[in-house]
Amino acid sequence: MRMALTKLEANMELGQSYAGLYVLNEGLHALKYLCDDDYQVFKKRYSEKLVDDQQNKPTAEVNLQAQKEIENMTRYFCMVLDQWHLHPNSECRSRQLKKAHEYANRVPNAKFILDLEKNQ
């Protein structure tokens, strides 16, 4: 029985205690000692995978960080667009154009700065 429980743990990606409780829930329901409503609640609870929690958090954090970076750079390039005419210095503009090239595929305002370069 221990080997069968270990196989269940691996197949369903459950911890030892959840696998045991899952089996207990299934058995009690099959023997008609557990009503359908309680069975469904426990089945959902004890079917939660161990791996999901650990894998989704870093991805969500990375996505959130990338989204914040895009928002910040959108604001940054918006300010650059507003102040473009105030800085006719070619050195200043070349720095902004270099940064705009880096973000051209991710931030729409960066493309507008590149268009300013073409129009000059």
N, C-alpha and C positions, 0 to 999 in steps of 0.2 A: 504494500500500500504506500510505503514511503517513496518508492521509485515513481509510482503513478502520480503522487502529489508533486514531486519534483518536476515531472514532465509538464504538469498543469501550470506550475509556476513559470516555467520557461516559455511555454506556448502562449500564455496569457500575459506574460511580463508582469507577474504579481510578486509581492513579497510573500514570505512564508505564512505569516498570520492571515493575510487576505486570502491566500489560496485555501488555507484550512477553513476559514469562515465561508468562503464561496462554496466549497464542497459540502459543508454542513448545511448551508442554506438550500442547496439543490436537493440534498438527501431528505431534509425535513419537509420540503415541499412535495417531493415525490411520494413520501409516506403519508401525505395529507395531514401533517401536524402544523403546517404553516399556511395561512391563507394567501390568496393570490396577491392581494395588495401589499402585504408585508414582504412577500417573496420578491416582488418587483423592486421595492425600495432597497432591500438588502442586496439583490442582484446588481443593481446599479452601483451601490456603494462599494461592494467588494470586487467589482470588475475594473476599478480604476488602476491604470498601469503605473508602475513605479517610474518608468523611463520618461513618460511625457512631461512631468513636472520639471525634470532636470534639463531636458532638451529645449523646451519652449522658452524658458526664462532668458537665456543668453540671446536667443534670436529676437525676442521682443525688445530687449535692451538695445541691441545693435540697431534694430529698425527704428526705435525711438530716437537714438542718438543720431542716426543718419537724417531722420526727418527734421530734428532740431537744427542740424547743420545746414540743411537746405533752406529752412525758414530764416536762419540768421543771415545766410548769404543772399537771400532774396532781399531782405531789408538793406543789407550792405550795398548791393548793386543798385537798389532804388535810390539810396543816398548819393551814390556816385553819379547816377543819371541826373539827379537834381542839381548837383554841383559841378557838372562837367564843364560848363561855360566859365566857371570861376577859376578853373585851373588850366590855363592854356599851356602850361609848362609841359614839354614833351616827355621829360623824365617821369613826372607824376602820371601822365596819361599812359605811358608805356607800362608802368607797374600795374595799373588798373586793367589794361588790355591783357597783360600776361595772366592775371588772376581770372579774368573773364574767359580766357581760352581754357583754363582748367575746369571751369564750371559750366561751360557752354552747353553740354548735353544734359545737365541736371537742373539748371536754374534759368528760367526764361529771360530774366532781366540781364543775364550775362550776354545773351545773344543780342540784346538791344545795344549794349556797349560795343560789341564787335561791329554792329551796323554803323555806329557812329564813326568808327575807324574807317570803314569803307566809304562813307560819305564825305570824308575830308580830302 
